[in-house]
Amino acid sequence: MNMVDYVRERFIYAVVLVCVMLVAGTIAAYNSGKIDNETAKIYLQALTAIATLALLFYAYFNMASQRKGEIAHLELAVRPIFIWELESKNSGAELMYKSQKHPIYDLHAVLKMGDKKLVIDERHIDVVEANPMAERRKNVTHFISGALGKEKKSLLEIFFIYHSEAGGRYEFFFTKEVVKKPHGLLFQHRKFISAKYPWNEERVVFTD
């Protein structure tokens, strides 16, 4: 349960509890003769309506959360495992990526450093277990070297967007530090920044 759901649930509990206390107070006031029958009736009807609305509100969001869980379960059943690595090779740089368990579709990858950007699009990537040739390797030396320019090091932003078999859209954002060495490039400090999953409208942000 996230913070929003927790606060919403506690708020509904508080509303219902206050309504129950006010109902009890209204009945006590009526029995003691402090309010007449008509006034007590109006108070009780209003409090009952408020409590009913609060419970309906709770039921609606509870069903929505349950449906979200069912969608998540379905997506996990067909969720591909996307694996990638950016590493030095022959004094240059190579981006490797592949899919395990399930294929992915409409891959859109973006490498961004400063004002330079490299875009890679793939219509379909098969699972590497069934098809070893499905592993992709891209030489990105020209892009990395050009983006670095005269700088000794810089931060590379990496975005991946793709769809699963069930049509779910995944979005991932990483960063990696690039260091220029005398004999090539060094990639270090890979960091997972955020992710967006099909079953959750909110983006998940990761912190150290």
N, C-alpha and C positions, 0 to 999 in steps of 0.2 A: 504494500500500500504506500503510495507516494504522499507527500505532505498535503497536497490539495485534497485528496480523498480523506485523509485523516482529519483535517480541519472541518471538511464538510460533514463527516459523520458525527464528530463531536458537537458541531453546531446544531444538527438535527436532534441529537439526544438532549441538548440543553433546552431547545424550544419545547420539546415534548414534556420534559421534566417541569419547566416553568408553567406550562399549560395545566398539568396535573395538579401542581401546587395551587394555582389560581382557581381551579375547579373546586378543590378542597376548601379553599378560603371562601369562595362564593357560597358553597353549601353551609359552611359554618356561619357566615354572615346572615344567610336566610333563616337558619334555625334559631339564631339569637334575636331575630327580628330587626336587624339593622337595614335590611333591604326587603322590598316587597316581592311578591311572586313573579310579577311581570319583569322586573329588573333582573332578578335571578335567572329567569328563563333566557333573557337576551344575552347575559354574560355567558351562560353555559353554551348557548348555541354558537356564539362567536369563538369561544375557546375550543369547542369541539371542531369547528371548521378549520381553525389554525393548526390544531394537532393533526387533523386528517390530511391537510395539504403538506405538512412536514413529512408525514409518513409516506405519502404518495411520491413526494420528491425523493425520499430515500430509496423507495422501491424502484423508481425509474433509473437512478444512477447505479443501483446495485445490479440491475439487469444489464445495463450498458457495460459495466465492468466485467460481468460474467461473459457477455458476448465477446468482449475484447480478449478475454482469456481463451475462449474457444478459437478465435482467429489466430491467436499466438500459437496455440497447440497445433493447428493445421499448418501454419507456416513453418514451425519447427520440424514437422514431419518431412517437409520438402525443402528445407533450408540448405542451400549450398554452403560449403566451407571454402571461402575465398582466401587463397594464400598468395602473398606477394613478398618480394624482397628486392631491394635496390642495393647493388653491391659493385665493388670495383672489379674490373676484368680487363687484363691487357692494357693497363695504364688508363683505361677509360671507365665507362659506367654502363651497367646493364640492368634493365628492369625485367624481373621474372614474375609471372603471375599464372595461376592455374586454379581450377575448381575441383573440389572433392565432394563425393556423395551425390550431388545433383548438378546438372548443367546450369549455366547462367545465360541471360539474354540481355542484349542492348547495353553492354558495358560501355560506360563513358568515364574515362580516366583523364585527370588533369594534373599536370605537374607545373607548379608555379614557383618562380623564384624572382623576387623583385618585380620588374615590369615584363618579364619574359614568361611565356606560357607554352606548354606542349600538350596537345590534346591527342588522346588515343581512343578510337572507337572500335568496338568489336560487336558484330551482330549476334554471335553465338559462341560459347566456349563449352566444349564437352567435358565430361568428367575424366580426369587423368587416369583413374584406375582402369577404365574401359578403353581409353585411347591415349596412350603415352604421348602422341603427337599433339595433344591438346594443350600441352604446356607451352606458354608463349614466352619468348625472350626478345626484348627490344633494346637495341643499342641507343642509348640516350646521351652518349658522350658529347656530341655536338651541342645539344641543348644545355647540358650542365656547364660545359666549359664556356659557352657563350653567355650564359646567365651570370656566371661568376665574374667574368671579365678579369679585372685586375685585383679583385678581392681575394683574400686568402681563405675566407670561409663565409658561409651564408646559410640561411634557413630555407629549406625546401618544403613547400606545402604540397600535399598529395591528396587528391580527392578521387574516390571511386563511387560510381553510381551504377547499379544494375538491377535486374529483375529476376525473380525466382520462377520456377515452373507454375506456381499458383498465381503469378501475376503481382506478387508483392515487390515493392520498391525498397531497396536498401541504399543507404548513403553513409559513407565513411570518410572521415577527415583525419589525416595524419600529418605529422611534421618530422623532418629528419635533418640533422645538421650535416652540411657538406664542407669538407676541409680540403684545400688544395695542398698536395704534398709534392716534393721534388720528383717522385717517380709515379705519380698518379693521383687518384682521388680517394678520400676516406669518407665513409658514411657512418655516422654515429648518432646516438641519443634518439632513437626512434620513439616517437610519442603518439599515443592514441588520443586525439582531441575530442571527437564527438562521433555519434552514430545516430542514424534514424532508421527505425524498423517499421515494417508494414503494419504491425498490430498496435503501434503506439503513435499518437499524433504528436507527442512531444519529443523533441530531440534530446538524446541522452548525452550529457556533457561529462567527460571524465576529468578528474583532478588528480594531481600527484598525491 
